[in-house]
Every structure is written in C-alpha cells, then in structure tokens.
Amino acid sequence: MWIFAYGSLVFRPAFAHVERRRAWVRGWARRFWQGSPDHRGVPAAPGRVVTLVRDARATCGGVAYRIDPDRAPEVLVALDVREVAGFERVHVPVHHAPDAPDDEAFAEALVYVAGPENPHFLGPLDEHAIASWIAKSHGPSGPNADYALSLHGALTELGIEDDHVARIAALLRSRSLRPIERG
C-alpha cells in the first residue's frame, strides 16, 4: 500500500513505512485553501493548510510512502483521525517525475483531499491574504506559519518546486503582511 503526502505528512509522517520516495501526482495543484480548526487553528479562527485541487495542467510533488500491508489498518486509523477535518481518501496514480511522457505511474496511492464541499474549505484568496491569515493563526499543533515554512523547507530539501508554497513562505518571512478581516 502507498500513501501520497503533499502537506504535513511530507515533513512529519508519524507512521511507520518501509519506503519513502519523491513522487508526483498529475492533474492536481497544492493550495492553502483548507481550514484547520483542529491543528493549526481553532474552530472560531481556523488556520489554513494545503489541500489538492483539480487542475488538468498541474502536477504536485510530494512524497510517496510504502506501508507494510500488515500495518496498513493501524496507519489508516491514525491518518483518518489526523485528517478528520474535511479530508477524504482518494486514490491517485503516483509518478517518478512531474511530466516525463514515458513515465508510467509506479503505484496507485491513497491521498487525503479536502474538497470544496467540506465544511472547513476556505477557498481561494490572493497569496498575500493567505499569508496574512496564516501569520495570525495558531492551534494545538502550533503556529500556522510553522506549518507553512516547514512544508516549504521540506519541499526545497526534496528539490520540489511549488510556486504557491514558495510565495507564501516568502511573504511570511518578509513580515510585510497586512491584517485581514475574517468573515
């Protein structure tokens, strides 16, 4: 069994795995459009975490973890608890490269996606507004900015470029964020 990670599971998987490799999914983009009322925010003031959104032209790089089949049930129970706030299991093909034409998927992986129909979906904002939101948010798992910066650092270490994450990380580091109103 394979699990594809594109958010906090990249830098903090917290489950046993027998293999970890860089991987890409095609037709999906990573965006800070999901509310986090339980980890990087609170119900009255959710943080923003990444989800995958469908985009036929996009590829999203992350990590594929191969799980021992005997441990899969306990790993899935723990992940279902961790991803309880609006995330659903989806199966996707995972590739060795973002766009190599002859690169067939090396596996089908389970990934957690929070779609626009879930109650915690916050949707798009411009990146400056997203960074401002993240800068003010804090939850039981710590500051929302730590999450965004850790994700950017982990992707950089893997050699994965993500313009959306990079721009938000740069804004968070710049300290030139304007306050935003949450409605």
N, C-alpha and C positions, 0 to 999 in steps of 0.2 A: 504494500500500500504506500502511496506517495501523498504528501501534503505540500501544496504550494503556499509559500509565505511571501507577502509583499509589504507588510506593516511591522508591528512589534514582534511578530514571530521571526522576523529576519534577525533581529538583534537579541531577542530574549525568548527562545522557543519553549523552554521549561518542560520539555518532554524528551524521553529517550528516543534516539534514532540511530539507525545503523549506517546511514549515508547522508551526506549533505552536499548539494551541488548547486552552482549557479544555474538559473533557468529562466525562461521567458514564456509568457502566455501572449498569444496574439489575439487582437480584436478587443482588448481591454486596456483602459488607462487608469492609473492610480490617481485619486483625487482626495483632498481633505474635505469631503462633503458629508461625512457621517458624524453624528453627535455621539459623544461619550458621556453618558450620565452616571457611569459606574467606575471608570478607571481614571480618566484624565479630566473629569469634570464631575458635577453633581447634578441631580435631576433639575434643580432650579436654574442651573448655569452649566450646561454641558460643555465639555471640551470638543475639539474637532480632531478626528482621527481619519486615517485613509480607508477608503473602500475602492473597489473596482467598479468602473462604469464602462458600459459597452461603447466601443469606438472602433469601427472597422479598420481604420488606418493606423491604430495604435499598437504598440507592444509594451508590455510591462515586465521588467526584470525583477527577479527576486531569488528566492532560494527554494529548492525542492528537497524535502526530507523524505527519505525512505524509512518506513516504520516496520519493525518486526511484526509480522501478522499476529503473533501471539499476544503482543502488547497493544495492538490497534484498538480493541474495545475500551481499555482504560485511557488511552490517549484521546480518543474521541469524546469520551465523557468529560474529561478535563477541558478540552477545547470547546465543547458545547457550553460549559459553564463560563469559560473565559469570554466567549464571543456571543453571549446571551442577548446583548442589547441591539437587536435588529439584524444580526448576521445569520445567513442561511448557508447550508452546504451546497456547493455547485461542483460539478466535475468538469475539468478542462484538460486539454492536451498541453503538455509542457515540452519545451524545445531547448536544445543546447545553445541556440543563437537567436537573436531577435528577428532576423529576416532572411536567413540563408535559404534560397529557393529549394535546395535539395535536402534541407534539414527536416526530416520527419520527426514527429513527436517521439520522445524516448519513453514517455509514460502518460497515463491518464492520472491526474492528481485531483485530490479534493482540495477545494479552496473555500474560504468563508467570505461571502459577499453580502454587503448591506445595500439593498436596492432602494429606489425612491419610494416604494410603497411601505417601508417600515416606519414606525412612529418616531424614530430617532434620526431619520435622514434630514440633514440641514440644507443640502443642495449647494449649488454654486454661489460663490461670491468672487469678487476680484481678489487676487492674491494678497494685496496689501490688507484688505479687510480680513481675510482668513488669518494672516499672520498676526494682526491686532487681536483677533478673537483668541488665538492660541496663546498669545503672550499674557492674557489676563486669566486664563483658565488653569484650574488646579483641582485634582481629585485624589481619591485614596491611593492611586498608584503614583502620585507625584505631579509636578508641573507639566502641563500640556507641552510647553516649549521643550522640555527634556525629551519627550517622545519624538517630536518633530526633528530635533537636532540629532538624536540617536539614530533615527531612521536615515537621515541624510548621511551621517558618518558611516553607517553600516553599508549603505549602497555605494558610497565612494570607495570603501575598502574592497568591495566586490568588483569594482570597475563598471558599475551600472550607472548610467546617466539617466536622470529623471528631472527634466526642466522644472516641472511644477514643484517638486520637493526642494530642489536646489534654490529656486527663487524665494520660497517661503523661509527656508533656513537662512538665506542671506538677509532677508528682511528682519528676521528675529535677531540676528547678530548686529544689525545696524542700529537698533534702538531708536529708530525714527518713526515709530508706529503711531498713528493717530488713534485715539479712542473710538470705539464703535458702540453703537446702541444695539442691544439685543431686544427683539420684539416678542 
